[in-house]
Amino acid sequence: MGMAVLVEIHVPMTADAEWIDDVGDFMIDLEEELGLEEYDDGEEFGEVYIFFIAGASEKTLLAAASRVATRGGVPAGAFAMVTDTDAPQFGMGRRVDLPVR
């Protein structure tokens, strides 16, 4: 498949993690609406939960990430990392504050 743009959505973990399943469901809607794909299953990493999206332009992926960040119930302080599907580990790349204006 080769290298493609990957956006990681980093959301601060909270004691109440019900929003994770909600965002997972919302991703399905975003996939259909925007033509992107959830690149990998989300996972808890330190003090954040990371969702991975790819399969569309950087602009589209950041728009989707912004919609996740501003969704009701999602903890404040989310940010995106713009990287690529060949990155050796996550958390690398360019940080983008969410929502993107």
Biopython code that builds the backbone (N, CA, C, O; Angstrom):
import numpy as np
from Bio.PDB.StructureBuilder import StructureBuilder

atoms = [
    (1, "MET", "N", (0.831, -1.201, 0.000)),
    (1, "MET", "CA", (0.000, 0.000, 0.000)),
    (1, "MET", "C", (0.864, 1.249, 0.000)),
    (1, "MET", "O", (0.453, 2.273, -0.546)),
    (2, "GLY", "N", (2.053, 1.195, 0.599)),
    (2, "GLY", "CA", (2.914, 2.368, 0.624)),
    (2, "GLY", "C", (2.516, 3.338, 1.710)),
    (2, "GLY", "O", (1.512, 3.159, 2.401)),
    (3, "MET", "N", (3.319, 4.361, 1.843)),
    (3, "MET", "CA", (3.113, 5.338, 2.888)),
    (3, "MET", "C", (1.879, 6.192, 2.601)),
    (3, "MET", "O", (1.621, 6.565, 1.456)),
    (4, "ALA", "N", (1.124, 6.496, 3.655)),
    (4, "ALA", "CA", (-0.037, 7.370, 3.535)),
    (4, "ALA", "C", (-0.107, 8.245, 4.778)),
    (4, "ALA", "O", (0.470, 7.921, 5.816)),
    (5, "VAL", "N", (-0.821, 9.354, 4.658)),
    (5, "VAL", "CA", (-1.002, 10.234, 5.815)),
    (5, "VAL", "C", (-1.804, 9.496, 6.880)),
    (5, "VAL", "O", (-2.810, 8.847, 6.592)),
    (6, "LEU", "N", (-1.337, 9.612, 8.098)),
    (6, "LEU", "CA", (-2.025, 9.030, 9.250)),
    (6, "LEU", "C", (-2.195, 10.139, 10.273)),
    (6, "LEU", "O", (-1.247, 10.864, 10.573)),
    (7, "VAL", "N", (-3.395, 10.272, 10.804)),
    (7, "VAL", "CA", (-3.624, 11.229, 11.885)),
    (7, "VAL", "C", (-3.976, 10.443, 13.137)),
    (7, "VAL", "O", (-4.882, 9.610, 13.142)),
    (8, "GLU", "N", (-3.238, 10.730, 14.193)),
    (8, "GLU", "CA", (-3.522, 10.139, 15.504)),
    (8, "GLU", "C", (-4.312, 11.180, 16.289)),
    (8, "GLU", "O", (-3.926, 12.347, 16.350)),
    (9, "ILE", "N", (-5.404, 10.756, 16.880)),
    (9, "ILE", "CA", (-6.186, 11.646, 17.731)),
    (9, "ILE", "C", (-5.888, 11.253, 19.170)),
    (9, "ILE", "O", (-6.253, 10.164, 19.614)),
    (10, "HIS", "N", (-5.218, 12.151, 19.899)),
    (10, "HIS", "CA", (-4.824, 11.893, 21.288)),
    (10, "HIS", "C", (-5.834, 12.578, 22.204)),
    (10, "HIS", "O", (-5.985, 13.799, 22.170)),
    (11, "VAL", "N", (-6.521, 11.786, 23.020)),
    (11, "VAL", "CA", (-7.535, 12.325, 23.926)),
    (11, "VAL", "C", (-7.132, 11.978, 25.352)),
    (11, "VAL", "O", (-6.836, 10.821, 25.651)),
    (12, "PRO", "N", (-7.118, 12.995, 26.251)),
    (12, "PRO", "CA", (-6.747, 12.698, 27.643)),
    (12, "PRO", "C", (-7.670, 11.648, 28.260)),
    (12, "PRO", "O", (-8.889, 11.707, 28.096)),
    (13, "MET", "N", (-7.084, 10.698, 28.962)),
    (13, "MET", "CA", (-7.880, 9.676, 29.655)),
    (13, "MET", "C", (-8.560, 10.302, 30.872)),
    (13, "MET", "O", (-8.013, 11.188, 31.529)),
    (14, "THR", "N", (-9.754, 9.820, 31.145)),
    (14, "THR", "CA", (-10.484, 10.257, 32.331)),
    (14, "THR", "C", (-10.955, 9.012, 33.069)),
    (14, "THR", "O", (-10.920, 7.903, 32.535)),
    (15, "ALA", "N", (-11.396, 9.217, 34.308)),
    (15, "ALA", "CA", (-11.884, 8.082, 35.096)),
    (15, "ALA", "C", (-13.082, 7.436, 34.413)),
    (15, "ALA", "O", (-13.247, 6.217, 34.455)),
    (16, "ASP", "N", (-13.914, 8.255, 33.788)),
    (16, "ASP", "CA", (-15.071, 7.748, 33.063)),
    (16, "ASP", "C", (-14.689, 7.609, 31.605)),
    (16, "ASP", "O", (-14.472, 8.610, 30.922)),
    (17, "ALA", "N", (-14.604, 6.384, 31.120)),
    (17, "ALA", "CA", (-14.126, 6.164, 29.748)),
    (17, "ALA", "C", (-15.255, 5.765, 28.796)),
    (17, "ALA", "O", (-14.994, 5.188, 27.741)),
    (18, "GLU", "N", (-16.506, 6.063, 29.155)),
    (18, "GLU", "CA", (-17.620, 5.691, 28.277)),
    (18, "GLU", "C", (-17.511, 6.349, 26.906)),
    (18, "GLU", "O", (-17.991, 5.800, 25.914)),
    (19, "TRP", "N", (-16.892, 7.504, 26.847)),
    (19, "TRP", "CA", (-16.761, 8.232, 25.588)),
    (19, "TRP", "C", (-15.946, 7.447, 24.555)),
    (19, "TRP", "O", (-16.089, 7.682, 23.355)),
    (20, "ILE", "N", (-15.112, 6.538, 24.994)),
    (20, "ILE", "CA", (-14.282, 5.779, 24.042)),
    (20, "ILE", "C", (-15.159, 4.954, 23.098)),
    (20, "ILE", "O", (-14.951, 4.967, 21.885)),
    (21, "ASP", "N", (-16.134, 4.241, 23.652)),
    (21, "ASP", "CA", (-17.030, 3.452, 22.797)),
    (21, "ASP", "C", (-17.857, 4.360, 21.899)),
    (21, "ASP", "O", (-18.107, 4.036, 20.738)),
    (22, "ASP", "N", (-18.281, 5.501, 22.440)),
    (22, "ASP", "CA", (-19.064, 6.441, 21.640)),
    (22, "ASP", "C", (-18.254, 6.926, 20.438)),
    (22, "ASP", "O", (-18.761, 6.980, 19.317)),
    (23, "VAL", "N", (-16.996, 7.277, 20.683)),
    (23, "VAL", "CA", (-16.148, 7.730, 19.581)),
    (23, "VAL", "C", (-15.927, 6.588, 18.583)),
    (23, "VAL", "O", (-15.902, 6.813, 17.373)),
    (24, "GLY", "N", (-15.770, 5.384, 19.090)),
    (24, "GLY", "CA", (-15.619, 4.228, 18.199)),
    (24, "GLY", "C", (-16.802, 4.090, 17.253)),
    (24, "GLY", "O", (-16.632, 3.819, 16.064)),
    (25, "ASP", "N", (-18.006, 4.278, 17.792)),
    (25, "ASP", "CA", (-19.208, 4.231, 16.946)),
    (25, "ASP", "C", (-19.229, 5.394, 15.972)),
    (25, "ASP", "O", (-19.590, 5.230, 14.807)),
    (26, "PHE", "N", (-18.840, 6.577, 16.452)),
    (26, "PHE", "CA", (-18.816, 7.787, 15.623)),
    (26, "PHE", "C", (-17.842, 7.624, 14.461)),
    (26, "PHE", "O", (-18.081, 8.148, 13.373)),
    (27, "MET", "N", (-16.749, 6.902, 14.684)),
    (27, "MET", "CA", (-15.767, 6.662, 13.620)),
    (27, "MET", "C", (-16.415, 5.970, 12.418)),
    (27, "MET", "O", (-16.082, 6.263, 11.270)),
    (28, "ILE", "N", (-17.331, 5.061, 12.691)),
    (28, "ILE", "CA", (-18.016, 4.351, 11.604)),
    (28, "ILE", "C", (-18.783, 5.362, 10.741)),
    (28, "ILE", "O", (-18.760, 5.286, 9.512)),
    (29, "ASP", "N", (-19.459, 6.304, 11.399)),
    (29, "ASP", "CA", (-20.181, 7.352, 10.662)),
    (29, "ASP", "C", (-19.217, 8.193, 9.837)),
    (29, "ASP", "O", (-19.489, 8.505, 8.678)),
    (30, "LEU", "N", (-18.083, 8.559, 10.443)),
    (30, "LEU", "CA", (-17.099, 9.382, 9.734)),
    (30, "LEU", "C", (-16.521, 8.629, 8.537)),
    (30, "LEU", "O", (-16.283, 9.219, 7.483)),
    (31, "GLU", "N", (-16.298, 7.330, 8.702)),
    (31, "GLU", "CA", (-15.778, 6.520, 7.588)),
    (31, "GLU", "C", (-16.729, 6.599, 6.401)),
    (31, "GLU", "O", (-16.305, 6.800, 5.263)),
    (32, "GLU", "N", (-18.023, 6.438, 6.680)),
    (32, "GLU", "CA", (-19.013, 6.464, 5.597)),
    (32, "GLU", "C", (-19.146, 7.857, 4.997)),
    (32, "GLU", "O", (-19.227, 8.015, 3.779)),
    (33, "GLU", "N", (-19.168, 8.862, 5.864)),
    (33, "GLU", "CA", (-19.394, 10.228, 5.400)),
    (33, "GLU", "C", (-18.191, 10.825, 4.673)),
    (33, "GLU", "O", (-18.349, 11.480, 3.644)),
    (34, "LEU", "N", (-16.997, 10.602, 5.202)),
    (34, "LEU", "CA", (-15.800, 11.273, 4.691)),
    (34, "LEU", "C", (-14.882, 10.351, 3.884)),
    (34, "LEU", "O", (-13.915, 10.818, 3.284)),
    (35, "GLY", "N", (-15.172, 9.065, 3.865)),
    (35, "GLY", "CA", (-14.365, 8.139, 3.083)),
    (35, "GLY", "C", (-13.013, 7.831, 3.697)),
    (35, "GLY", "O", (-12.096, 7.395, 3.001)),
    (36, "LEU", "N", (-12.885, 8.057, 5.005)),
    (36, "LEU", "CA", (-11.621, 7.724, 5.658)),
    (36, "LEU", "C", (-11.732, 6.337, 6.254)),
    (36, "LEU", "O", (-12.776, 5.693, 6.152)),
    (37, "GLU", "N", (-10.670, 5.879, 6.869)),
    (37, "GLU", "CA", (-10.714, 4.575, 7.519)),
    (37, "GLU", "C", (-10.038, 4.646, 8.867)),
    (37, "GLU", "O", (-9.068, 5.380, 9.060)),
    (38, "GLU", "N", (-10.565, 3.874, 9.792)),
    (38, "GLU", "CA", (-9.886, 3.742, 11.073)),
    (38, "GLU", "C", (-8.704, 2.828, 10.790)),
    (38, "GLU", "O", (-8.885, 1.656, 10.463)),
    (39, "TYR", "N", (-7.501, 3.361, 10.916)),
    (39, "TYR", "CA", (-6.298, 2.650, 10.482)),
    (39, "TYR", "C", (-5.966, 1.478, 11.392)),
    (39, "TYR", "O", (-5.467, 0.448, 10.940)),
    (40, "ASP", "N", (-6.245, 1.646, 12.668)),
    (40, "ASP", "CA", (-5.903, 0.638, 13.652)),
    (40, "ASP", "C", (-6.868, 0.799, 14.805)),
    (40, "ASP", "O", (-7.516, 1.837, 14.937)),
    (41, "ASP", "N", (-6.970, -0.222, 15.643)),
    (41, "ASP", "CA", (-7.820, -0.079, 16.819)),
    (41, "ASP", "C", (-7.216, 0.982, 17.737)),
    (41, "ASP", "O", (-5.997, 1.101, 17.862)),
    (42, "GLY", "N", (-8.094, 1.745, 18.372)),
    (42, "GLY", "CA", (-7.628, 2.727, 19.344)),
    (42, "GLY", "C", (-6.982, 2.017, 20.516)),
    (42, "GLY", "O", (-7.264, 0.850, 20.787)),
    (43, "GLU", "N", (-6.114, 2.734, 21.204)),
    (43, "GLU", "CA", (-5.497, 2.128, 22.378)),
    (43, "GLU", "C", (-5.095, 3.172, 23.394)),
    (43, "GLU", "O", (-4.805, 4.323, 23.067)),
    (44, "GLU", "N", (-5.089, 2.723, 24.650)),
    (44, "GLU", "CA", (-4.650, 3.581, 25.737)),
    (44, "GLU", "C", (-3.130, 3.596, 25.719)),
    (44, "GLU", "O", (-2.486, 2.552, 25.609)),
    (45, "PHE", "N", (-2.567, 4.792, 25.827)),
    (45, "PHE", "CA", (-1.119, 4.939, 25.811)),
    (45, "PHE", "C", (-0.763, 5.999, 26.843)),
    (45, "PHE", "O", (-0.951, 7.191, 26.601)),
    (46, "GLY", "N", (-0.256, 5.575, 27.980)),
    (46, "GLY", "CA", (0.041, 6.535, 29.034)),
    (46, "GLY", "C", (-1.235, 7.216, 29.500)),
    (46, "GLY", "O", (-2.186, 6.554, 29.916)),
    (47, "GLU", "N", (-1.252, 8.535, 29.430)),
    (47, "GLU", "CA", (-2.393, 9.289, 29.938)),
    (47, "GLU", "C", (-3.354, 9.719, 28.844)),
    (47, "GLU", "O", (-4.231, 10.553, 29.072)),
    (48, "VAL", "N", (-3.188, 9.149, 27.652)),
    (48, "VAL", "CA", (-4.103, 9.474, 26.559)),
    (48, "VAL", "C", (-4.660, 8.195, 25.948)),
    (48, "VAL", "O", (-4.114, 7.106, 26.123)),
    (49, "TYR", "N", (-5.759, 8.363, 25.228)),
    (49, "TYR", "CA", (-6.300, 7.293, 24.405)),
    (49, "TYR", "C", (-6.121, 7.767, 22.978)),
    (49, "TYR", "O", (-6.455, 8.908, 22.658)),
    (50, "ILE", "N", (-5.599, 6.909, 22.117)),
    (50, "ILE", "CA", (-5.279, 7.314, 20.750)),
    (50, "ILE", "C", (-6.164, 6.570, 19.753)),
    (50, "ILE", "O", (-6.292, 5.346, 19.788)),
    (51, "PHE", "N", (-6.764, 7.353, 18.867)),
    (51, "PHE", "CA", (-7.497, 6.807, 17.730)),
    (51, "PHE", "C", (-6.645, 7.072, 16.488)),
    (51, "PHE", "O", (-5.971, 8.097, 16.401)),
    (52, "PHE", "N", (-6.679, 6.148, 15.534)),
    (52, "PHE", "CA", (-5.848, 6.257, 14.330)),
    (52, "PHE", "C", (-6.740, 6.314, 13.101)),
    (52, "PHE", "O", (-7.554, 5.417, 12.882)),
    (53, "ILE", "N", (-6.593, 7.366, 12.296)),
    (53, "ILE", "CA", (-7.387, 7.466, 11.069)),
    (53, "ILE", "C", (-6.474, 7.755, 9.885)),
    (53, "ILE", "O", (-5.464, 8.447, 10.011)),
    (54, "ALA", "N", (-6.851, 7.208, 8.732)),
    (54, "ALA", "CA", (-6.063, 7.365, 7.508)),
    (54, "ALA", "C", (-7.032, 7.225, 6.327)),
    (54, "ALA", "O", (-8.249, 7.198, 6.506)),
    (55, "GLY", "N", (-6.476, 7.137, 5.138)),
    (55, "GLY", "CA", (-7.290, 6.857, 3.968)),
    (55, "GLY", "C", (-7.945, 8.062, 3.327)),
    (55, "GLY", "O", (-8.816, 7.917, 2.468)),
    (56, "ALA", "N", (-7.526, 9.268, 3.743)),
    (56, "ALA", "CA", (-8.080, 10.491, 3.153)),
    (56, "ALA", "C", (-6.995, 11.557, 3.208)),
    (56, "ALA", "O", (-5.899, 11.307, 3.710)),
    (57, "SER", "N", (-7.299, 12.749, 2.691)),
    (57, "SER", "CA", (-6.317, 13.833, 2.717)),
    (57, "SER", "C", (-6.098, 14.305, 4.151)),
    (57, "SER", "O", (-6.935, 14.085, 5.027)),
    (58, "GLU", "N", (-4.959, 14.956, 4.376)),
    (58, "GLU", "CA", (-4.671, 15.500, 5.709)),
    (58, "GLU", "C", (-5.786, 16.434, 6.163)),
    (58, "GLU", "O", (-6.209, 16.395, 7.318)),
    (59, "LYS", "N", (-6.259, 17.274, 5.245)),
    (59, "LYS", "CA", (-7.319, 18.227, 5.594)),
    (59, "LYS", "C", (-8.578, 17.496, 6.067)),
    (59, "LYS", "O", (-9.181, 17.875, 7.070)),
    (60, "THR", "N", (-8.964, 16.460, 5.349)),
    (60, "THR", "CA", (-10.156, 15.687, 5.720)),
    (60, "THR", "C", (-9.951, 14.978, 7.052)),
    (60, "THR", "O", (-10.850, 14.953, 7.892)),
    (61, "LEU", "N", (-8.773, 14.405, 7.243)),
    (61, "LEU", "CA", (-8.491, 13.694, 8.493)),
    (61, "LEU", "C", (-8.503, 14.650, 9.679)),
    (61, "LEU", "O", (-9.017, 14.308, 10.743)),
    (62, "LEU", "N", (-7.941, 15.847, 9.507)),
    (62, "LEU", "CA", (-7.942, 16.815, 10.607)),
    (62, "LEU", "C", (-9.346, 17.335, 10.882)),
    (62, "LEU", "O", (-9.687, 17.619, 12.030)),
    (63, "ALA", "N", (-10.165, 17.462, 9.838)),
    (63, "ALA", "CA", (-11.565, 17.861, 10.043)),
    (63, "ALA", "C", (-12.291, 16.793, 10.865)),
    (63, "ALA", "O", (-13.059, 17.107, 11.774)),
    (64, "ALA", "N", (-12.036, 15.533, 10.530)),
    (64, "ALA", "CA", (-12.645, 14.429, 11.287)),
    (64, "ALA", "C", (-12.150, 14.435, 12.733)),
    (64, "ALA", "O", (-12.934, 14.248, 13.663)),
    (65, "ALA", "N", (-10.852, 14.649, 12.915)),
    (65, "ALA", "CA", (-10.282, 14.698, 14.267)),
    (65, "ALA", "C", (-10.904, 15.837, 15.070)),
    (65, "ALA", "O", (-11.157, 15.689, 16.265)),
    (66, "SER", "N", (-11.148, 16.962, 14.425)),
    (66, "SER", "CA", (-11.778, 18.104, 15.092)),
    (66, "SER", "C", (-13.180, 17.743, 15.548)),
    (66, "SER", "O", (-13.600, 18.127, 16.640)),
    (67, "ARG", "N", (-13.900, 17.010, 14.721)),
    (67, "ARG", "CA", (-15.257, 16.607, 15.090)),
    (67, "ARG", "C", (-15.251, 15.633, 16.262)),
    (67, "ARG", "O", (-16.149, 15.663, 17.104)),
    (68, "VAL", "N", (-14.237, 14.768, 16.316)),
    (68, "VAL", "CA", (-14.105, 13.873, 17.468)),
    (68, "VAL", "C", (-13.819, 14.704, 18.724)),
    (68, "VAL", "O", (-14.426, 14.486, 19.773)),
    (69, "ALA", "N", (-12.889, 15.658, 18.607)),
    (69, "ALA", "CA", (-12.468, 16.444, 19.769)),
    (69, "ALA", "C", (-13.600, 17.285, 20.344)),
    (69, "ALA", "O", (-13.638, 17.535, 21.549)),
    (70, "THR", "N", (-14.519, 17.720, 19.494)),
    (70, "THR", "CA", (-15.593, 18.595, 19.959)),
    (70, "THR", "C", (-16.889, 17.834, 20.239)),
    (70, "THR", "O", (-17.910, 18.435, 20.571)),
    (71, "ARG", "N", (-16.840, 16.533, 20.106)),
    (71, "ARG", "CA", (-18.032, 15.717, 20.351)),
    (71, "ARG", "C", (-18.385, 15.744, 21.839)),
    (71, "ARG", "O", (-17.499, 15.740, 22.694)),
    (72, "GLY", "N", (-19.665, 15.770, 22.135)),
    (72, "GLY", "CA", (-20.114, 15.778, 23.527)),
    (72, "GLY", "C", (-19.569, 14.580, 24.287)),
    (72, "GLY", "O", (-19.586, 13.458, 23.782)),
    (73, "GLY", "N", (-19.088, 14.816, 25.493)),
    (73, "GLY", "CA", (-18.584, 13.734, 26.324)),
    (73, "GLY", "C", (-17.104, 13.455, 26.167)),
    (73, "GLY", "O", (-16.501, 12.801, 27.018)),
    (74, "VAL", "N", (-16.511, 13.947, 25.082)),
    (74, "VAL", "CA", (-15.077, 13.723, 24.867)),
    (74, "VAL", "C", (-14.298, 14.717, 25.730)),
    (74, "VAL", "O", (-14.569, 15.917, 25.673)),
    (75, "PRO", "N", (-13.339, 14.244, 26.525)),
    (75, "PRO", "CA", (-12.583, 15.145, 27.403)),
    (75, "PRO", "C", (-11.882, 16.267, 26.633)),
    (75, "PRO", "O", (-11.417, 16.073, 25.510)),
    (76, "ALA", "N", (-11.817, 17.432, 27.257)),
    (76, "ALA", "CA", (-11.128, 18.577, 26.654)),
    (76, "ALA", "C", (-9.638, 18.292, 26.568)),
    (76, "ALA", "O", (-9.104, 17.478, 27.320)),
    (77, "GLY", "N", (-8.974, 18.973, 25.641)),
    (77, "GLY", "CA", (-7.519, 18.874, 25.556)),
    (77, "GLY", "C", (-7.014, 17.908, 24.506)),
    (77, "GLY", "O", (-5.824, 17.590, 24.483)),
    (78, "ALA", "N", (-7.888, 17.434, 23.639)),
    (78, "ALA", "CA", (-7.448, 16.515, 22.592)),
    (78, "ALA", "C", (-6.565, 17.241, 21.583)),
    (78, "ALA", "O", (-6.723, 18.440, 21.353)),
    (79, "PHE", "N", (-5.647, 16.509, 20.992)),
    (79, "PHE", "CA", (-4.824, 17.067, 19.920)),
    (79, "PHE", "C", (-4.547, 15.960, 18.912)),
    (79, "PHE", "O", (-4.735, 14.777, 19.195)),
    (80, "ALA", "N", (-4.096, 16.369, 17.732)),
    (80, "ALA", "CA", (-3.774, 15.404, 16.684)),
    (80, "ALA", "C", (-2.275, 15.387, 16.455)),
    (80, "ALA", "O", (-1.582, 16.378, 16.687)),
    (81, "MET", "N", (-1.788, 14.244, 15.995)),
    (81, "MET", "CA", (-0.423, 14.143, 15.498)),
    (81, "MET", "C", (-0.532, 13.716, 14.045)),
    (81, "MET", "O", (-1.123, 12.682, 13.733)),
    (82, "VAL", "N", (0.048, 14.527, 13.150)),
    (82, "VAL", "CA", (0.045, 14.190, 11.728)),
    (82, "VAL", "C", (1.337, 13.443, 11.446)),
    (82, "VAL", "O", (2.432, 13.969, 11.644)),
    (83, "THR", "N", (1.195, 12.216, 10.983)),
    (83, "THR", "CA", (2.348, 11.370, 10.750)),
    (83, "THR", "C", (2.071, 10.554, 9.488)),
    (83, "THR", "O", (1.336, 11.011, 8.612)),
    (84, "ASP", "N", (2.637, 9.375, 9.384)),
    (84, "ASP", "CA", (2.334, 8.550, 8.220)),
    (84, "ASP", "C", (2.291, 7.086, 8.640)),
    (84, "ASP", "O", (2.742, 6.712, 9.723)),
    (85, "THR", "N", (1.741, 6.280, 7.758)),
    (85, "THR", "CA", (1.507, 4.877, 8.090)),
    (85, "THR", "C", (2.799, 4.077, 8.225)),
    (85, "THR", "O", (2.768, 2.935, 8.685)),
    (86, "ASP", "N", (3.933, 4.655, 7.833)),
    (86, "ASP", "CA", (5.215, 3.965, 7.994)),
    (86, "ASP", "C", (5.963, 4.393, 9.260)),
    (86, "ASP", "O", (7.079, 3.935, 9.507)),
    (87, "ALA", "N", (5.352, 5.267, 10.059)),
    (87, "ALA", "CA", (6.037, 5.749, 11.268)),
    (87, "ALA", "C", (6.354, 4.565, 12.185)),
    (87, "ALA", "O", (5.523, 3.674, 12.361)),
    (88, "PRO", "N", (7.564, 4.556, 12.771)),
    (88, "PRO", "CA", (7.972, 3.417, 13.585)),
    (88, "PRO", "C", (7.203, 3.298, 14.899)),
    (88, "PRO", "O", (7.106, 2.208, 15.464)),
    (89, "GLN", "N", (6.660, 4.404, 15.383)),
    (89, "GLN", "CA", (5.892, 4.366, 16.628)),
    (89, "GLN", "C", (4.937, 5.539, 16.626)),
    (89, "GLN", "O", (5.075, 6.455, 15.815)),
    (90, "PHE", "N", (3.964, 5.518, 17.532)),
    (90, "PHE", "CA", (3.063, 6.648, 17.530)),
    (90, "PHE", "C", (3.577, 7.772, 18.420)),
    (90, "PHE", "O", (4.523, 7.607, 19.191)),
    (91, "GLY", "N", (2.913, 8.930, 18.285)),
    (91, "GLY", "CA", (3.353, 10.115, 19.001)),
    (91, "GLY", "C", (4.466, 10.859, 18.282)),
    (91, "GLY", "O", (5.038, 11.803, 18.828)),
    (92, "MET", "N", (4.777, 10.439, 17.063)),
    (92, "MET", "CA", (5.788, 11.113, 16.253)),
    (92, "MET", "C", (5.044, 12.003, 15.262)),
    (92, "MET", "O", (3.864, 11.780, 14.988)),
    (93, "GLY", "N", (5.721, 12.995, 14.731)),
    (93, "GLY", "CA", (5.075, 13.811, 13.706)),
    (93, "GLY", "C", (4.781, 15.215, 14.185)),
    (93, "GLY", "O", (5.374, 15.692, 15.152)),
    (94, "ARG", "N", (3.870, 15.865, 13.509)),
    (94, "ARG", "CA", (3.547, 17.269, 13.773)),
    (94, "ARG", "C", (2.294, 17.356, 14.618)),
    (94, "ARG", "O", (1.257, 16.793, 14.269)),
    (95, "ARG", "N", (2.392, 18.063, 15.730)),
    (95, "ARG", "CA", (1.246, 18.235, 16.621)),
    (95, "ARG", "C", (0.326, 19.320, 16.082)),
    (95, "ARG", "O", (0.781, 20.378, 15.648)),
    (96, "VAL", "N", (-0.978, 19.044, 16.114)),
    (96, "VAL", "CA", (-1.979, 20.014, 15.682)),
    (96, "VAL", "C", (-3.036, 20.096, 16.773)),
    (96, "VAL", "O", (-3.642, 19.090, 17.142)),
    (97, "ASP", "N", (-3.250, 21.309, 17.287)),
    (97, "ASP", "CA", (-4.288, 21.473, 18.304)),
    (97, "ASP", "C", (-5.663, 21.304, 17.674)),
    (97, "ASP", "O", (-5.885, 21.691, 16.527)),
    (98, "LEU", "N", (-6.575, 20.727, 18.432)),
    (98, "LEU", "CA", (-7.939, 20.513, 17.977)),
    (98, "LEU", "C", (-8.906, 21.344, 18.824)),
    (98, "LEU", "O", (-8.664, 21.551, 20.013)),
    (99, "PRO", "N", (-9.996, 21.820, 18.222)),
    (99, "PRO", "CA", (-10.329, 21.640, 16.815)),
    (99, "PRO", "C", (-9.506, 22.555, 15.919)),
    (99, "PRO", "O", (-9.050, 23.616, 16.345)),
    (100, "VAL", "N", (-9.324, 22.130, 14.677)),
    (100, "VAL", "CA", (-8.642, 22.947, 13.685)),
    (100, "VAL", "C", (-9.621, 24.036, 13.256)),
    (100, "VAL", "O", (-10.776, 23.747, 12.944)),
    (101, "ARG", "N", (-9.170, 25.261, 13.241)),
    (101, "ARG", "CA", (-10.048, 26.384, 12.856)),
    (101, "ARG", "C", (-9.994, 26.593, 11.370)),
    (101, "ARG", "O", (-10.660, 27.487, 10.848)),
]
sb = StructureBuilder()
sb.init_structure("model")
sb.init_model(0)
sb.init_chain("A")
sb.init_seg("    ")
for serial, (resi, resn, name, xyz) in enumerate(atoms, 1):
    if name == "N":
        sb.init_residue(resn, " ", resi, " ")
    sb.init_atom(name, np.array(xyz, "f"), 0.0, 1.0, " ", f" {name:<3s}", serial, name[0])
structure = sb.get_structure()
